[in-house]
Amino acid sequence: MQLVQQYQQMFEAYRAARPFTGQPEGLYAPVNYIMDLGGKRLRPAMALMGYGLFHDDASPALPLACAVEVFHNFTLVHDDIMDAAPLRRGKPTVHALYNTNTAILAGDVMLILAYEQLLQIKPALYIPAILGMFNQVAREVCEGQQMDMDFESRGDVTIPEYLRMIELKTSVLLAGSLAMGAILAGASSDDVQRLYRFGCNAGIAFQLQDDILDAFGDPQKVGKKPGGDIAQNKKTFLLLKALEIASGKAQQQLRHLLHDPGIKEEQKIDEVISLFIQLGIPSLAAGEKQRFRDLAMSDLDAVRADPDRKNALRMLAEALIEREY
């Protein structure tokens, strides 16, 4: 994890030395505000790791790292507007602090700023391939968000659809960051694709762990009481799997709990979790998470790069997939 922290610090130093400026100031202040809120900086770290697998000095990948993080935060600004969210990382969201119209414009300019960062990549001969992957990933993130919104009003969502949605919404930007770093490093097309698949499958496993922690995580470690997804009838792997395998009385009880507005939230959460346990959902979810973890590690093993540097990437993925909060 020391290498990851080193890359995160490299990115923060690069970003801090290059605040976004321009006129009118009211357009760029929200951009710097959201970028200053911090976060895990996983995507820029992935871009630097993708490059660093093949070269000692990862600094040539810093414009790429900045581009993917600016794009990520652009999506957060617009997501917060769609969700009417008042807080982001414990602070007011951009639209809450400024106003919705300003937040929309700030998000729009962040997308443009991301492309400007990509055009600073050197050597420039790699820019077309990186732009192609960036555009693919950017489009797929939007597709995943729309799928997630569509699922809210659908009662027939399947597990393969759900897995595809979390791949698009969560995984492809992580995977793309890693793969674009490898492209810039001059890696072979086979290794670029292996790293992309690694990122996608590790990202799906990461999200499945999120689903598990929401229902079964230790509240002291997770920082919130269990069952937030259940209270909102959110279509997670756990719920979809329960609906798929439940029959008879269990199926009737589950659907009643989901659709009866008269049931108190605490009772609903407790009874749905009890049904999950009765149906063996925790072990099924853990098995599905392990399946995607194994797929990810198989591709990472096949990448032709320094074993110690691959091990740093493996340790990061394991820490994310097996986290307890």
N, C-alpha and C positions, 0 to 999 in steps of 0.2 A: 504493500500500500504506500510505501515511501515514494516510489516512482510516480504514482498517481498524484500524491500531494505536491510533488515537485512540478508536475505539469499544471496542476491547478494554480499554483503560485506563479508560474510563468505566464499563464493566461491573465491572471489578475493584474500583474505588473504591466503587461501589454495594454490591457484595456484601460487601466487607470491613467496611463500616459497619453491616451487618445480619446478624451471625452468627445461626444458628438456636439458640434457647434454649428450655428447658422442663424439666420433670421427668417421669420420672427422667432425670438427666444422661446415663446410659448409653445412652439412645436417641438423643440429639442429638449426642453426641461423634462417633460414626461418620459422621454427616451432614456435620459441619464438616470432618472428616478428609478425606473423599473430595472435597469441594468445594475444599479447600485444596491438593489435589495438582496443581492447574493443568490443563494441556492447552491445545489451540489456541484454545479459546473461539470456535470458528467459528459455532456456532449463535446465541449471543447477539449476536455481531457481525453476523450475517445479519439478525436481528430489528431491530437498530438501523439497518442499511443500508436495509432495506425501508421503514422510517419516514423515514430521512434522504434518500431519493430525492425526497421531496415536501415536506420541511420543513427549515429550517436547524438547529433544535435538536432532537436526537433523544432528549433526556432523558425525555420522556413515555413512551418505549418501554422504559425500564429494567425495570419490573416484568415485562413480557413477556419481555425478554431473560433475566431471572433465572429465570422459569418454565421456559423451554425448556432452560436449562442444568441446572437441578435435575432436570428429567425425564430428560435425557440421562444424567446421572450415576446416577440411580436405575436405569436400564437396565443401566449398567455394573456396578453392585453385584450385581444378579441374574445378569447374564451371567457374571461371574467365579465365582459359586457354581456355575452350571451347567457351566462349563468346568474347575472345580477349579483355577483359576489362582492361583498364589502371589503374583504381582506385578502391579501396575498402575502405569504411568509410573515404573517403577524402584523402587517402594515396596511394602510388603506390602498386599495387597488387604484390604478391610474384613473379610471372613470369616476371613482368615488372622490379622489383628491382633487382632480381637475373637473372635467365634465365629460359626458359621453362623446360628444362630437370631437373634442380635442383628443380623447383616447383613440377614437377611430382613425383620425389623421395621424397620430403618433405611431399607431400600429402600421399604417400604410407606409410611412416614411421609413420605418424600421426594415420593412421588406426591401426597400430600395437600398438602404444602407448595407444590408447583408450582401446584395449583389455587388455593391461598390467594394466591399472587402474581398469578395471572390476575385475581382479584377486586379487586385494587388498581388495575387499569387505569382510567385516566380519559382522555376522557369515557366513562362507563359504558355509553353507548348502543352501543358497539362490542363489548362483552363477549359478547353472544350469538353473533355471527358468529365471533369469535375462539375461543370455546369449541367451537363446531361444528367448526372446522378442527383445533383442538388434539385433540379427541376422535378425529377421523378419523385424524390422523397417529399418535396414541398406539396406536390399535388396529392400524394397519398395521405399525408397528414390531414389535409382538408377532407379527403374521402372518409377517413376514419372518424373524424369529428361528426360528419353528417350521418354516418352509420350509427354512431352512438346516440345521436338525437332521434333518429328514426326508430331505434329500438325502444325508446320510451313509450311509444304508442302502439307497439306491436306485441301481440301475445304468442307469436309463433317463431320467435328467435331460436335458431339452432346453435348448438355448441360450435360447429365449424364456422358459422357466421360470427359468433362472439370472438373466437380465436383470431379470425381475420381482422376484426375490428380493432382488437388490442394490438395486433401486429402493426396495423396502419397508424393508429393513433399514438402509440407509445414506442414501438420497437424500431420502425424504419429510420427515424432520425438518429437514434443511437447507432444503428447499423451503418447508415449512410455516412455518419461522421467518421467512423472507423475506416470504412472502405475508401472514402475520399482522401483521408490521410495516407492510405496505402497507395492510391493512385499517384498522389503527389510525390511519394517516395520512389516511384518507378517500379512498384511491385508488379509481378506477373498478373495477367487477367484472372488466372486460376486462384491465386492467393487473394486478390481483391474480392472475388465472389465467395471464397471460403470465409473471409472476415465479415462480409456482409451477412451471410447466413448465420455465422456465429452470433453477431449482434442481434439479428432478428429473433433467433430462438432463445438467447439469453434474456432478451427483453420480454418475450412472452412468459418465460418462467418467472421473471421479476414481477410481472403483473398478476400472475396466478398466486404468488406469495402475498401480494396486496390483498387479493380476495380472501385468502386464508386468514390473514392477520385481522381483517375487519371483523370476522365472526369469532375467531378463536385466539386472537393475540392477547397477551397479558396487558391489561389496561394501564398498568404502571409503566410498561415499556413503550406501548403504542402511543400513550398520551391521550387516549380518549376511550369512552366506554364502547364495548363491542356492539356491532349490529347496525351501524349507520347505513350500510348498503341495504340491509333487510328493511329498515324503517322506510326507505325510499323506493322499495320494490325494484332496486337496481338489478339488472340482469347480469349477474356475475356467473362464473363457472359453477360455483357452489349451487346457486339457485337453479340454473338451467339443468345441471346434472340431477338434482333432486326431482325436478319436474319430469325429467326423462325416465327415471327408474322407479319413482313412486307409483303405487297402484292401490286400488281399493280405498280403504279408509284414510290411509296416509296421503294419497293424492287429493282426496276431498278436503281433508284438514288443511293441507298446504295451500290450496287454492282459496279456501275460506279465509285463511289468515292474510293472504295477499290482497284480497278484494273487499273485505268487510271494513268499512271506514269506522265502524263503532268499536273496534278492538283497540284497546290502549296500546301505545307504542311499546312500552316495556314488556307487556304480555306477549305481543306479537313477536318481538325479538327473541324472548326466552323460548317460546313454543317452536318457532322456526328453527332455532339452533338445536333444540331437542330432536326435531325431525331430522335435521342434518346428521346428527350423531346416530340416530336410529337407522338411517339409510346408509351409513358408512361413508358419508361424503368427505370427511376429513382425509381419510386414507386414499380415496379416489382422486381428490384434488392434489394431494402430495405426490401421487403416482404420475399424474399428468404433468405436474411441475418438473418432476425428475426426468420424464421423457424428453421434454424440451431442453432441459439442462444437458442431458447426455448428447442430444443432437448438436448442441452448441459446442461442447467440448470436443466432439469428434472432428468437427471442421477446424477448430483451433489447432488440434494436434497435427493436422495435415498441412498447416501453413509452414512454408519454408522460411523460417526466420529464427533468430537467436532464441534458444530454449529459455534462458533466464528472462528475456523480455516477454516472451509468450506467457511465462509463469506469472508475471506481474498482472497481465490481463486476465489470466485464469483466476487469480486470487481476488481481483476486483469483482469479477462476475459471480464468484462463489459467495462473496460477502453480500452482494446485493440480493442474490437469490435466496440466501438463507438468513437474511436479516430478521430481527425480532421486533422491529419498530419501523 
